[in-house]
């Protein structure tokens, strides 16, 4: 590979090693219907906006990432972002589609926060 493994890559590898091989090693992209899923750009926008909002909340509330997860703050922030992304699209405004997008993004962000917490607890930060 020649690169370090980011949280995203580790997550993709755990989810589906076969897909990881095709996507990351062979650099082949899967065709998907972006009406029902967030595009890579939208995922990046969602993740960054959610993490910024959560970081600001954490500072204001003197809270922890675990509290954000336990109290549903991550889901609340992601739902707001997904709702704004899908507002102009009829299919994406359907509750079931929005819910699926929210679940996917919430899981990824919560996984990232837990990964960072575990790295910190294990003393792996430089």
N, C-alpha and C positions, 0 to 999 in steps of 0.2 A: 504494500500500500504506500509506504513512504511518508505517510502523514500520521499525525496523532489522531486518536479516535475521540471524537466529540461525543457529547451526550446523544445528539441526534443519530450519529452513526451506530453507536452501541445499541440504542433503542431499535433502530431498523434491523440490525443484525439479530437481536433477540426475537423480534417480532416474526421475521421471515428470512432465514439465512439465504434461501434461494433467490428471493427478490433482491436482497442486499448484494449478492454476487453479480446479478445482472445489472443492477443500477449503479453500484459503486465501483465494481471491478471492470465490467465491460462497458460501462457508461451508456447503457440502453435505458431509455425512459419508457415507462408504461403509459399507454394512452388512457386517459380517464375523462369522465364527463364532469367538467368543472362546474356544472350546474348543481351537482350534489356534493361536491367536495371543495375544500378551499384549495386554490392554486398555491404553488410554492411561494409566490409573492405575498398572497393573502395570509398564508400561515406565518410568514416572517413578520408581516405587519401586525397580525393578531398577537403573536408571542411577544414581540417587543413592546407593543402598547400595553398588554396585560402586565408584563413584568415591571414596566415603568410605573403603572398605576398601583400595583401591589407593593412596590418598593416605597412609593410615597406614602401609602396607607400604613405600611410597617413602621416608617419613621414617625408619622403623626401619632400612631397608637402605641408606639414602643412595643410592638408585637413581634412574634416569631413567625417563620414560614410555616411551622407546624400549626400554629393557630389559624393562619390564613386558610390552610387546607381543611382543618377540623371544623371551622365555622362557616365553610362554604364561600369564603370571600373570593377564592380563585374562580369558582363557577360563576359567581355574580358578575365579576369583572369581564370574564370571557363572554357571557351571555349578552352583555351590553355591546361589546365589540362586534360579535356575530350578527346581532340584530341590525346594527348600523351598516354592516357590509351587505346584508341581504335585503335591505329596505327597498331597493329599486328593482329587484328581480322577483317575479311572480313565483317561480319554483322555490327559490331560496327563502322566500317569506313564509312558506308552509311550515307549521310548527314541527313536523316530523323531520324535515330536512335541517332546520335550524338546530333542533335538539341533537341530531347526529353530529353536526359540525361542532357544536358546543362540547359534546362528550369527548370527541377526538382531541380538540384543542385543550380542554381542561385536563385530560389525562396526560397529555404531553407536558404541559406546564407543571402540573403537580409532580410528575416523574422527575422533571428537571430540578425542581426545588428540593426534592428528597435526595437526589443524586448529589447536589451541591452540599446539602447538610451532611450526608454520609462522608463525603470527601473531607469536609472540614473536621468532622469528628475523628476521622482516621489520620488527621494531620498531613493530608496530601496537598495542601496549598503551599505554594512557594513563598 
